[in-house]
Amino acid sequence: MTTSPTAATGGPEVPTTAEDIRQQLFTYITSGRLRPGQRLGAERELAESYGVSRATLRQALEALERAGVVRRLPGRGGGTFVSEPKIERDLSSVVGVPALLRKQGMTAGTRIVSTAMTGADEATAAALEVRPGELVYEVVRIRLADGSPISLEHARFPAARFPGMLDLPLGGSIYDLIREHYHLSPDQSLERIEVVHATAHEAAILDVNEDAPLLSITRTTTDSHGAAFEFSHDLFRADRTRIVIRTPTGADRDQAPTPLRQRIEIV
């Protein structure tokens, strides 16, 4: 349904510059007065509702789109839509995606793309400290937030450490599964983060345009003895993900929980 921003919010003073429009729309969206997925209308309609030129209106929308607050779709059924809320990926501790989503009020879901036992390639062998060709489990999953795909996960685990893993339910947190069935807990992780562009295959899976930006996170996780047990490559939709790092200081540092020690490299 198309809704004029001024009609949806009671329309106080009508803005006259691109920055005025950007600030007003940003306030309406972040305050919840304009809802995720709501269609604001075509450029001509919006420009008329604000009493400005389409060029002025376009400057405001381009700024909001760059910030990920709105998305604009071309064509007869297109227009400007309020973006879905971003998921906060807190790098200060590692928790399973389902728990992360539930904490932020979203419904978590999982589609298992494939599972396999395969020989470790050189990168996997180096990360897991096994010989090339040694058997590892490979689990590929799509994570969903409120029914929409947000990430593509490709994780590998040394098969010798986790006999029968592929026979267990893999739709939830694998960390929780490992704790319960193998009495092992993660202690430290190294994550490398960079921005990449979606291939045609990744775009189809994650429901984004080809070449859309994705957050690529490569992670190696070790146990309390320093032995690596997970080597993972995750692709998160950049338009749905916000990276958060919490750094305790002063007295807070002594009281801060440390469920997992973590090193982060941002490329």
C-alpha positions in Angstrom: 0.0 0.0 0.0 1.3 3.5 -0.9 1.3 6.0 1.8 2.3 9.7 1.7 4.8 10.4 4.4 3.0 13.5 5.4 -0.4 11.7 5.5 1.1 8.8 7.5 2.6 11.1 10.1 0.2 14.0 10.4 2.5 16.2 8.4 3.9 19.1 10.4 5.8 21.7 8.6 6.6 20.6 5.0 10.3 20.5 4.3 11.7 22.5 1.4 15.3 21.2 0.9 16.7 17.8 0.2 18.4 17.7 3.6 15.1 18.7 5.3 13.3 15.8 3.5 16.1 13.4 4.4 16.0 14.3 8.0 12.2 14.1 8.3 11.9 10.8 6.5 14.8 9.4 8.6 13.0 10.5 11.8 9.7 9.0 10.7 11.4 5.7 9.8 13.6 5.3 12.9 10.7 6.2 15.2 8.5 3.5 13.6 5.9 5.9 12.2 6.9 4.5 8.8 7.0 0.7 8.9 9.5 -1.7 7.3 8.2 -2.7 3.8 5.9 0.3 3.6 5.8 1.9 0.1 6.3 5.7 0.1 5.3 6.1 -3.5 6.9 7.0 -6.8 9.2 10.0 -7.1 6.6 12.2 -8.8 4.0 11.5 -6.0 6.5 12.1 -3.3 7.8 15.3 -4.9 4.2 16.6 -5.2 3.4 15.7 -1.6 6.4 17.7 -0.4 6.0 20.5 -2.9 9.5 20.2 -4.3 11.1 19.3 -7.6 11.9 15.7 -8.4 15.6 16.5 -8.5 15.4 17.8 -4.9 13.4 14.7 -3.8 15.8 12.4 -5.6 18.8 13.8 -3.6 17.1 13.0 -0.3 16.1 9.5 -1.4 19.6 8.8 -2.7 21.1 9.8 0.6 18.6 7.5 2.5 19.3 4.6 0.1 23.1 5.0 0.6 22.4 4.7 4.3 20.3 1.6 3.8 17.2 3.2 5.3 15.1 2.9 2.1 15.3 0.9 -1.1 14.1 2.0 -4.5 12.7 -0.3 -7.1 12.2 0.7 -10.8 9.2 -0.1 -13.0 5.4 0.3 -12.7 5.2 -1.7 -9.5 8.3 0.1 -8.1 8.7 3.1 -5.9 10.5 3.8 -2.6 10.1 1.3 0.3 11.2 1.4 3.9 14.0 -1.1 4.4 13.7 -4.1 6.6 15.3 -3.7 10.0 19.0 -4.5 10.3 20.3 -7.3 12.4 23.0 -6.4 14.8 25.9 -8.8 14.5 27.7 -8.3 17.9 31.4 -9.3 17.4 32.1 -8.9 21.2 30.8 -12.5 21.7 29.8 -15.4 19.5 26.3 -16.8 19.8 24.2 -18.8 17.4 22.2 -17.0 14.8 18.9 -18.2 16.2 19.6 -16.8 19.6 20.9 -13.6 18.0 17.6 -13.1 16.1 15.4 -14.0 19.0 17.1 -11.4 21.1 16.2 -8.8 18.5 12.6 -9.8 18.3 12.8 -11.8 15.0 11.8 -15.3 14.1 14.8 -17.4 13.2 14.7 -20.0 10.5 17.2 -22.3 8.7 17.3 -24.0 5.3 19.9 -26.7 5.1 21.4 -26.6 1.6 23.8 -29.6 1.9 25.8 -31.7 4.3 28.7 -33.9 3.3 31.9 -35.6 4.5 34.8 -34.6 2.3 38.5 -34.3 2.2 40.0 -31.1 3.6 41.3 -28.6 1.1 44.5 -26.8 1.9 42.8 -23.7 3.5 40.6 -25.9 5.6 43.4 -28.2 6.6 45.6 -25.2 7.6 42.8 -23.6 9.7 41.8 -26.9 11.4 45.4 -28.1 11.8 44.7 -31.4 10.0 46.4 -33.0 7.0 45.1 -32.0 3.5 42.6 -34.7 2.5 41.7 -35.6 6.0 37.9 -36.0 6.5 35.9 -33.1 7.5 32.2 -32.4 7.8 30.8 -29.7 5.6 27.5 -28.0 6.4 26.0 -25.3 4.2 22.9 -23.5 5.5 20.8 -20.4 4.7 19.7 -18.4 7.8 16.3 -16.7 7.8 15.0 -13.7 9.7 11.2 -13.5 9.7 11.2 -15.7 6.7 13.8 -13.7 4.6 17.3 -14.9 3.9 20.0 -13.0 5.7 23.1 -15.2 5.5 24.7 -18.1 3.7 26.9 -20.2 6.0 29.6 -22.7 4.9 31.1 -24.4 7.9 33.6 -27.3 8.2 34.4 -29.4 11.2 37.0 -32.2 11.7 35.1 -35.5 11.4 37.3 -37.4 13.8 36.3 -35.0 16.7 32.6 -35.2 16.1 31.5 -38.7 15.1 27.9 -38.9 13.9 27.5 -35.1 13.6 25.7 -35.2 10.3 23.0 -37.5 11.9 22.1 -34.8 14.4 19.6 -32.0 13.9 21.6 -29.1 12.3 18.9 -26.5 12.0 19.8 -24.7 15.2 23.0 -23.5 16.8 25.9 -25.9 16.1 27.7 -24.5 19.1 24.8 -25.7 21.3 24.8 -29.0 19.6 28.5 -29.5 20.2 28.2 -28.6 23.8 25.3 -31.0 24.3 26.6 -34.0 22.4 30.4 -33.6 22.5 30.9 -31.7 25.8 33.0 -29.1 24.0 32.7 -25.3 24.2 34.2 -22.6 22.0 36.8 -20.5 23.8 38.4 -18.2 21.2 37.7 -17.2 17.6 39.5 -15.3 14.9 37.2 -13.5 12.4 38.2 -11.8 9.2 35.6 -9.4 7.7 35.6 -7.9 4.3 33.0 -6.5 1.8 32.5 -8.6 -1.3 30.0 -8.5 -4.2 27.4 -11.2 -4.6 27.8 -13.6 -7.5 24.7 -14.6 -9.5 24.4 -17.8 -7.4 24.8 -16.0 -4.1 22.4 -13.3 -5.2 19.7 -15.9 -6.0 20.1 -17.6 -2.6 20.1 -14.4 -0.6 17.4 -12.6 -2.7 19.6 -9.6 -3.6 20.8 -8.1 -6.9 23.9 -9.6 -8.5 27.0 -7.6 -7.3 25.1 -6.4 -4.2 27.5 -5.8 -1.3 27.8 -8.7 1.2 29.7 -9.0 4.5 32.1 -11.9 4.2 33.2 -13.3 7.6 35.8 -16.1 7.7 36.0 -17.6 11.2 38.3 -20.1 12.9 37.1 -21.2 16.4 39.2 -23.0 19.0 38.4 -24.8 22.2 39.9 -24.2 25.7 43.0 -26.2 24.7 43.6 -24.0 21.7 42.6 -26.7 19.2 40.7 -25.5 16.2 37.3 -27.2 15.6 35.5 -24.9 13.2 36.4 -23.2 10.0 33.6 -21.2 8.6 32.8 -18.7 5.8 29.6 -16.7 6.2 28.1 -14.3 3.8 25.7 -11.7 5.4 23.5 -9.4 3.4 25.0 -5.9 4.0 21.6 -4.2 3.7 20.3 -6.3 6.6 23.4 -6.4 8.9 25.0 -4.0 11.2 28.4 -4.8 12.9 28.6 -4.0 16.6 31.7 -4.2 18.8 31.3 -3.6 22.6 34.6 -2.7 24.3 34.5 -2.6 28.1 36.6 0.1 29.7 37.8 0.8 33.3 35.8 -0.9 36.0 33.4 -2.4 33.3 36.2 -4.5 31.9 36.5 -6.5 35.2 32.8 -7.2 35.3 32.2 -7.8 31.6 31.3 -11.4 30.6 33.8 -13.2 28.4 32.0 -16.3 27.0 34.4 -16.3 24.1 37.7 -14.5 23.5 37.7 -13.1 20.0 40.1 -11.5 17.6 38.7 -9.5 14.7 40.4 -8.3 11.5 38.4 -5.9 9.3 39.7 -5.7 5.8 
